[in-house]
Amino acid sequence: MPTEILMPALSPTMEEGTLAKWLVKEGDTVASGDLLAEIETDKATMEFEAVDEGVIGKILIPEGSEGVKVNSPIAVLLEEGESADDIGATPAAPTAAADKAAPAASEEAAPASSPAPAEAAAAATPAPAAPQGADGNRIFASPLARRIAADKGLDLAAISGSGPRGRIVKADVENAKPQAAAAPAAATPAAAAAPAAAAAATGPSADQVARMYEGRSYEEVKLDGMRKTIAARLTEAKQTVPHFYLRRDIQLDALLKFRGELNKQLEARGVKLSVNDFIIKACALALQAVPDANAVWAGDRVLKMEASDVAVAVAIKGGLFTPVLQNSDTKSLSTLSTEMKDLAKRARDRKLAPHEYQGGSFAISNLGMFGIDNFDAIVNPPHAGILAVGAGVKKPVVGADGELAVATVMSVTMSVDHRVIDGALGAELLNAIKDNLENPMMMLA
């Protein structure tokens, strides 16, 4: 019988994606390994390969479709001897048993190795019971959609589902108009106060904000998957991670001189080291020198890492990536420089594979190149810390002999997850980073 081709999960945290482009058309014969489509996740555009051989009998999801749920049918593959006539009607709506399928096959699948969006925290609580319509038939909705609807006071019977086979999914509930809310016959004062409390906690709705700007000219920018993920994860991080901040000024004159000498020697090899390359190396070696700080938060435990896997924030159009340089402590400065340039280029092209931007225990965000003196970064869970790097500027300093001098000073702020790193341990780590940068030859020893 015809085989359904399902939307693939291209990363452990992927719940939905955009079917950007079909590389085949109906009637094409494909073999295992042939490219079928280009899929956009929240982080990258990746090619999807065929697993079986056969003929593309029907394309169910047109290219350009957004919000396609993982494991939902996107096309039908015909085996030898089958024809398009063998493709039956749309399968019946899923049964209650199907709704209890393994997490790996549902849109609420738990992430394996990287922090989940904010809604994952809510997933730990039981979902409301499956609702029924006025005719007594069950309304098919994902557990997350039911939970959000309950929190927002929405009536699922008044919401149309856009998921596979009409299933109501998270996006349907989030986009539902306020009039979809069930109107209780006699709301108690406590019940009437609940929506107001929810609004105060989450802020005004999209419609409420739009009404504030009636008569004003503006452009509405639709959020893509990356922007939604950034909003959800950083909101979760700021609300749930107990941040504290450590600040130091670092003198760069010795590093700048040393860098200049190295770049002259490396010029023939086409290698040019940046200050950021030294910062990556300094952080990696500091994590080895202070091993208790080379750790990540894992919910009910802390994982102490052996290697120094350092993530570096890279700005791209519409968002950012944090590609991870694995084993940064054992790599030379020239190797780190070459890898960082390659990762940054592919990040801007959205061509990174999931394993290249997931993981790591510590991150670096450098806005000094944009002239920012100092700033506070948000910890990206499960990382235990992130170093916010400002610009190096000429400042008056007091030398060890008490004499005034002028030095190139860089201000850094380390944001720390207090669940993993306490104040004294964080200070020890930041001091180790400072020592490495002010004595750069030590990093080659």
C-alpha positions in Angstrom: 0.0 0.0 0.0 1.1 3.6 -0.4 3.6 4.9 2.1 3.3 8.2 3.8 6.5 10.4 3.9 6.5 12.2 7.2 7.9 15.6 8.2 11.3 14.7 9.7 12.8 15.7 13.1 16.1 17.3 12.0 17.2 18.1 15.5 16.3 16.8 19.0 14.3 20.0 19.8 12.5 20.4 16.5 8.7 20.4 16.8 7.8 22.0 13.5 9.4 23.4 10.4 8.9 25.1 7.1 8.8 23.0 4.0 10.9 25.5 2.0 11.3 23.7 -1.3 10.4 20.5 -3.0 13.3 19.0 -5.0 11.0 16.4 -6.6 7.5 16.5 -8.2 4.6 14.1 -8.4 5.5 11.2 -10.7 9.2 11.3 -10.1 11.0 8.1 -9.2 13.3 8.3 -6.2 15.7 5.9 -4.5 17.0 5.8 -1.0 19.4 8.7 -0.4 17.8 10.9 -3.1 17.1 14.5 -2.0 13.4 15.1 -1.6 13.0 18.6 0.0 14.7 21.5 1.8 13.4 21.9 5.4 13.8 25.1 7.4 14.0 24.6 11.2 14.3 27.5 13.6 18.1 27.4 13.1 19.0 26.1 9.7 17.9 25.0 6.2 18.6 21.3 5.8 18.1 18.8 3.0 15.8 15.8 3.5 16.7 12.5 1.9 14.4 9.6 0.9 14.6 6.5 3.0 12.7 4.1 0.6 12.5 3.9 -3.2 9.4 4.4 -5.2 7.4 7.0 -7.1 6.1 10.3 -5.6 2.4 9.7 -5.9 1.1 12.8 -4.2 2.6 15.9 -2.5 0.4 16.7 0.5 2.1 19.9 1.7 3.0 22.6 -0.8 6.4 24.2 -0.6 6.6 27.4 1.4 4.2 25.9 4.1 5.2 27.0 7.6 4.5 25.3 10.9 4.5 21.8 9.5 4.5 19.5 12.6 7.1 16.8 12.9 5.8 13.3 11.9 2.8 14.8 9.9 2.4 13.4 6.4 3.9 15.6 3.7 3.8 13.3 0.6 2.8 9.8 -0.4 5.3 7.3 -1.9 4.0 4.6 -4.3 5.7 1.2 -4.6 6.1 -0.8 -7.8 2.7 -1.7 -9.2 0.8 0.9 -7.3 -0.8 4.0 -8.8 -2.2 7.3 -7.7 -5.6 5.6 -7.6 -4.4 3.5 -4.6 -4.1 6.6 -2.5 -7.1 6.4 -0.3 -9.1 9.2 1.3 -7.7 11.1 4.2 -7.2 8.8 7.1 -9.7 9.0 10.0 -8.9 11.3 12.8 -6.5 9.9 15.4 -7.9 7.9 18.2 -7.4 8.6 21.9 -4.7 5.9 21.9 -2.9 7.7 19.2 -2.8 10.8 21.2 -0.8 8.9 23.8 1.9 8.0 21.3 5.6 8.2 22.3 6.9 11.7 22.9 9.3 11.3 19.9 6.3 11.2 17.6 4.4 14.1 19.1 4.7 17.8 18.9 5.5 17.9 22.6 8.6 15.8 22.3 11.1 16.5 25.0 14.5 17.9 23.9 17.4 15.5 24.2 20.4 17.7 24.6 19.5 21.4 24.5 17.3 23.8 26.4 13.6 23.6 25.6 11.3 26.6 24.7 9.4 28.2 27.5 6.4 25.9 27.0 8.4 22.9 28.0 8.2 24.0 31.6 4.5 23.9 31.4 4.6 20.4 29.8 5.6 19.0 33.2 2.1 19.6 34.5 -0.8 17.3 33.5 -2.8 18.5 30.4 -6.5 19.2 30.8 -8.8 16.4 29.8 -9.6 16.0 26.1 -12.6 18.4 25.4 -15.8 17.5 23.5 -17.9 19.6 21.2 -21.5 20.4 21.5 -22.4 17.3 19.5 -20.6 15.1 22.0 -17.8 14.3 19.6 -14.2 14.6 20.9 -12.3 17.7 19.8 -8.8 16.6 18.8 -6.1 18.9 20.2 -2.6 18.5 21.3 -2.0 18.4 25.1 -0.1 21.7 24.9 -2.9 23.3 22.9 -5.4 22.2 25.5 -3.3 23.5 28.3 -2.8 26.9 26.7 -6.5 27.1 25.9 -7.3 26.4 29.5 -4.8 29.1 30.7 -6.3 31.7 28.3 -9.9 30.7 28.9 -10.5 29.7 25.2 -13.2 27.4 24.0 -11.6 24.8 21.8 -14.9 24.1 20.1 -14.7 27.6 18.5 -11.2 27.1 17.2 -10.3 25.5 13.8 -7.3 23.1 13.8 -4.5 23.5 11.3 -2.6 20.4 12.3 -2.7 17.0 10.6 -6.3 15.8 10.1 -7.7 19.0 11.7 -6.0 18.6 15.0 -5.8 21.8 17.1 -2.1 22.7 17.8 -0.3 25.3 19.8 -0.3 27.9 17.0 -4.1 27.7 16.5 -4.7 28.5 20.2 -2.1 31.3 20.3 -3.7 32.9 17.2 -7.2 32.5 18.4 -9.3 35.7 18.7 -10.5 36.7 22.1 -14.1 36.1 21.0 -13.3 32.4 20.9 -13.3 32.3 24.7 -16.1 30.5 26.3 -18.5 32.9 28.1 -19.5 31.5 31.5 -23.1 32.1 32.4 -22.3 33.5 35.8 -18.7 34.2 36.4 -17.6 34.5 40.0 -15.3 37.4 41.1 -12.4 35.0 41.3 -13.0 33.7 37.8 -13.4 37.2 36.4 -10.1 38.2 37.9 -8.2 35.3 36.4 -8.0 36.6 32.8 -6.9 40.0 34.1 -4.1 38.3 36.2 -3.0 36.3 33.1 -2.9 39.4 31.0 -0.8 41.2 33.6 1.6 38.3 33.7 2.0 37.9 29.9 1.4 41.5 28.7 -1.2 42.8 26.3 -2.4 40.7 23.5 -1.5 41.3 19.8 -5.0 42.8 19.2 -4.7 45.1 22.3 -1.3 46.4 21.1 -2.6 47.0 17.6 -5.5 49.0 19.0 -3.0 51.3 20.8 -1.5 52.3 17.4 -4.7 52.7 15.4 -4.2 55.6 13.0 -0.4 55.3 13.1 1.6 53.9 10.1 3.6 50.7 10.8 4.8 47.6 9.1 3.8 44.2 10.6 6.7 41.8 10.7 5.7 38.2 11.0 7.8 36.2 13.4 9.8 33.3 11.9 10.7 30.1 13.7 14.1 31.5 14.8 12.6 34.7 16.3 9.9 32.7 18.2 12.5 30.3 19.6 14.8 33.2 20.7 11.8 34.9 22.4 10.7 31.7 24.1 14.1 30.5 25.3 15.5 33.8 26.5 12.2 34.7 28.3 12.4 31.3 30.0 16.1 31.9 30.9 15.6 35.3 32.3 12.6 34.1 34.4 13.9 30.8 35.6 17.7 31.1 35.8 19.0 32.9 38.9 21.5 35.2 37.3 24.2 37.1 39.0 26.9 39.2 37.4 30.7 39.6 37.8 32.6 42.5 36.2 36.3 43.0 35.5 38.5 45.4 33.4 41.2 43.6 31.4 44.2 45.4 30.0 44.9 44.3 26.4 48.2 46.0 25.5 50.3 42.8 26.0 47.8 40.8 24.0 47.6 43.3 21.2 51.4 43.4 20.8 51.6 39.6 20.9 48.8 39.2 18.4 50.6 41.6 16.0 53.8 39.6 16.2 52.0 36.3 15.7 50.0 37.6 12.7 53.2 38.7 11.0 54.5 35.1 11.3 51.2 33.6 10.2 50.7 35.9 7.2 52.3 33.4 4.8 49.8 30.8 5.9 46.9 33.1 5.3 45.9 33.1 9.0 45.0 36.3 10.8 44.1 36.0 14.5 41.5 38.2 16.0 41.1 39.3 19.6 38.0 37.1 19.8 40.2 34.0 19.0 42.3 34.8 22.1 39.1 35.3 24.2 37.9 31.9 23.1 41.2 30.3 24.1 41.4 32.2 27.4 37.9 31.0 28.4 38.6 27.4 27.4 41.8 27.2 29.4 40.1 29.0 32.4 37.4 26.3 32.4 40.2 23.7 32.7 41.9 25.6 35.5 38.6 25.9 37.4 37.0 22.6 36.5 34.0 23.0 38.9 32.8 25.9 36.8 33.0 23.8 33.6 29.5 22.4 34.1 25.9 22.6 32.9 22.5 22.5 34.7 20.6 19.3 34.0 17.3 19.8 36.0 18.0 17.6 39.0 21.8 17.4 38.7 24.9 19.2 37.5 27.0 17.7 34.7 30.7 18.5 35.0 32.3 18.5 31.6 35.8 17.3 30.8 36.6 19.2 27.6 36.0 22.9 27.2 33.3 23.3 24.6 32.9 27.1 24.1 29.9 28.6 22.3 30.3 31.9 20.5 27.3 34.1 19.6 27.1 35.0 15.9 24.7 37.7 14.7 22.7 36.8 11.6 19.8 38.5 9.8 16.8 38.2 12.1 18.5 36.5 15.0 21.6 34.7 16.1 23.4 31.4 16.3 25.8 30.1 19.0 28.0 27.7 17.2 30.1 25.5 19.5 33.9 25.1 19.3 34.5 21.7 20.8 37.7 20.9 22.7 38.7 24.5 22.5 41.3 24.0 25.3 43.4 21.6 23.2 43.3 23.5 19.9 45.8 26.0 18.7 44.9 29.6 18.2 45.2 29.3 14.4 42.9 26.2 14.4 40.3 28.0 16.5 40.5 31.0 14.2 39.9 28.9 11.1 37.1 27.0 12.7 35.4 30.1 14.0 35.5 31.8 10.6 34.0 28.7 8.9 31.2 28.3 11.6 30.4 32.0 11.4 30.0 32.0 7.6 27.8 28.9 7.6 25.8 30.3 10.5 25.0 33.4 8.4 24.0 31.1 5.5 21.9 29.0 8.0 23.9 25.9 6.9 25.0 24.6 10.4 24.1 21.1 11.4 22.4 20.7 14.8 25.4 19.2 16.5 27.4 22.4 15.5 25.2 24.7 17.6 24.0 22.5 20.4 25.9 21.8 23.6 28.8 23.6 25.2 29.1 24.7 28.8 30.0 28.3 28.4 29.4 31.1 25.9 30.9 34.3 24.6 29.0 37.3 23.3 31.3 40.0 21.9 29.7 43.4 21.1 33.0 45.3 21.4 33.3 45.2 17.6 30.2 47.4 17.5 31.6 50.0 19.9 29.7 48.8 23.0 31.6 49.5 26.2 29.9 46.9 28.4 26.6 45.0 28.7 25.0 42.1 30.5 24.2 39.0 28.5 21.5 36.4 29.3 22.7 32.9 30.2 21.6 30.4 27.5 20.5 27.2 29.4 21.9 24.7 30.1 25.2 26.7 30.0 26.4 27.9 33.5 27.7 31.2 32.2 28.3 33.7 29.4 31.0 36.3 29.0 29.8 39.7 27.6 32.7 41.4 26.0 33.0 45.1 25.4 35.3 47.3 23.3 38.9 47.9 24.1 39.4 51.6 24.7 42.3 53.8 25.9 41.9 54.7 29.5 44.1 56.1 32.3 45.3 53.4 34.7 47.4 53.4 37.8 50.5 51.1 37.4 52.0 48.8 40.0 54.5 51.6 40.8 51.7 54.0 41.5 52.4 56.0 38.3 49.6 57.0 35.9 49.7 55.5 32.5 47.4 55.0 29.5 46.3 51.4 28.6 43.9 49.7 26.3 41.2 48.4 28.7 38.4 46.0 27.8 35.4 45.7 30.1 33.8 42.3 30.5 30.7 41.1 32.4 30.2 37.4 33.2 26.6 36.4 33.7 26.4 33.2 35.9 23.7 30.6 36.7 23.8 30.6 40.5 22.5 27.0 40.6 25.8 25.8 39.1 28.3 28.4 40.1 28.5 30.3 43.4 30.0 33.7 43.7 33.6 32.7 44.8 33.8 30.1 42.1 32.6 32.5 39.5 35.2 35.1 40.6 37.9 32.4 40.4 36.8 31.6 36.8 36.7 35.3 35.7 40.1 35.9 37.3 41.5 33.0 35.4 40.1 34.4 32.1 41.7 37.8 33.0 45.1 36.3 33.7 45.1 34.4 30.4 44.3 37.6 28.4 46.7 39.8 30.2 49.5 37.2 29.9 48.8 35.8 26.4 52.1 33.8 26.1 50.8 31.6 29.0 48.1 30.3 26.6 50.8 28.8 24.4 52.6 27.0 27.2 
